[in-house]
């Protein structure tokens, strides 16, 4: 066992330890701590955090759409059909936009836009 920030030799990999739920830490992106040296490694960790943020955004969007449909009494609507009617390729695309509050910004610019 060695400290986590021990430099690896060429070709070596770290075991990581931990349990089944391994996930990177934002500390790994800090160059002063020396966890990640290569730009490729930093890019992969940044991509992991970006994917996590996108997933959380889509989940918030799904929740908002479902609450709105429930409030309007339209729970029988298929979400993929709704997304297509609103001009999205999929329900996930709709959820991402709603989760980012981009639909609200578009409605303020164009008040006649469908909700």
C-alpha positions as semicolon CSV with decimal commas, in nm:
position;residue;x (nm);y (nm);z (nm)
1;X;0,000;0,000;0,000
2;X;0,124;0,345;-0,095
3;X;-0,030;0,693;-0,071
4;X;-0,282;0,778;-0,342
5;X;-0,067;1,054;-0,488
6;X;0,239;0,828;-0,541
7;X;0,358;0,876;-0,902
8;X;0,312;0,568;-1,121
9;X;0,578;0,439;-1,354
10;X;0,503;0,409;-1,723
11;X;0,244;0,135;-1,781
12;X;0,138;0,102;-1,416
13;X;-0,221;0,143;-1,307
14;X;-0,367;0,223;-0,969
15;X;-0,593;-0,023;-0,792
16;X;-0,802;0,250;-0,638
17;X;-0,918;0,043;-0,342
18;X;-1,256;0,146;-0,211
19;X;-1,576;-0,045;-0,249
20;X;-1,801;-0,117;-0,542
21;X;-1,899;0,248;-0,590
22;X;-1,580;0,396;-0,727
23;X;-1,607;0,751;-0,844
24;X;-1,354;1,023;-0,911
25;X;-1,302;1,314;-0,679
26;X;-1,290;1,677;-0,789
27;X;-0,959;1,696;-0,601
28;X;-0,807;1,483;-0,877
29;X;-0,841;1,778;-1,116
30;X;-0,624;2,004;-0,897
31;X;-0,276;2,001;-1,058
32;X;-0,113;2,107;-0,730
33;X;-0,219;1,779;-0,567
34;X;-0,056;1,573;-0,843
35;X;-0,323;1,302;-0,878
36;X;-0,358;1,330;-1,257
37;X;-0,066;1,415;-1,478
38;X;-0,180;1,357;-1,835
39;X;-0,427;1,584;-2,014
40;X;-0,615;1,273;-2,128
41;X;-0,671;1,159;-1,768
42;X;-0,794;1,505;-1,666
43;X;-1,026;1,513;-1,970
44;X;-1,176;1,176;-1,877
45;X;-1,244;1,287;-1,519
46;X;-1,397;1,615;-1,643
47;X;-1,614;1,415;-1,887
48;X;-1,732;1,195;-1,600
49;X;-1,840;1,500;-1,398
50;X;-2,007;1,656;-1,704
51;X;-2,205;1,335;-1,767
52;X;-2,309;1,326;-1,401
53;X;-2,427;1,689;-1,418
54;X;-2,621;1,619;-1,739
55;X;-2,791;1,320;-1,577
56;X;-2,892;1,530;-1,276
57;X;-3,019;1,808;-1,504
58;X;-3,230;1,562;-1,705
59;X;-3,372;1,414;-1,383
60;X;-3,478;1,763;-1,265
61;X;-3,634;1,827;-1,606
62;X;-3,826;1,498;-1,601
63;X;-3,958;1,578;-1,256
64;X;-4,070;1,926;-1,365
65;X;-4,244;1,795;-1,679
66;X;-4,420;1,520;-1,487
67;X;-4,537;1,766;-1,219
68;X;-4,671;2,003;-1,483
69;X;-4,856;1,724;-1,664
70;X;-5,002;1,599;-1,337
71;X;-5,112;1,950;-1,243
72;X;-5,280;1,986;-1,584
73;X;-5,445;1,643;-1,549
74;X;-5,267;1,506;-1,857
75;X;-5,087;1,207;-1,708
76;X;-5,186;0,978;-1,998
77;X;-4,961;1,164;-2,244
78;X;-4,657;0,968;-2,360
79;X;-4,346;1,172;-2,289
80;X;-4,180;1,080;-2,620
81;X;-4,489;1,199;-2,810
82;X;-4,491;1,524;-2,613
83;X;-4,124;1,580;-2,690
84;X;-4,184;1,520;-3,062
85;X;-4,476;1,765;-3,063
86;X;-4,252;2,028;-2,905
87;X;-3,979;1,971;-3,165
88;X;-3,736;1,755;-2,967
89;X;-3,575;1,432;-3,088
90;X;-3,648;1,249;-2,764
91;X;-3,797;1,292;-2,420
92;X;-3,443;1,303;-2,276
93;X;-3,363;1,606;-2,494
94;X;-3,675;1,778;-2,363
95;X;-3,583;1,694;-2,003
96;X;-3,232;1,838;-2,045
97;X;-3,369;2,168;-2,178
98;X;-3,634;2,191;-1,906
99;X;-3,376;2,099;-1,640
100;X;-3,153;2,386;-1,758
101;X;-3,452;2,625;-1,755
102;X;-3,388;2,702;-2,123
103;X;-3,755;2,659;-2,212
104;X;-3,851;2,935;-1,969
105;X;-3,595;3,167;-2,130
106;X;-3,733;3,087;-2,475
107;X;-4,089;3,157;-2,358
108;X;-3,987;3,499;-2,226
109;X;-3,846;3,586;-2,567
110;X;-4,152;3,444;-2,745
111;X;-4,462;3,454;-2,520
112;X;-4,667;3,269;-2,784
113;X;-4,442;2,962;-2,760
114;X;-4,620;2,643;-2,643
115;X;-4,562;2,542;-2,283
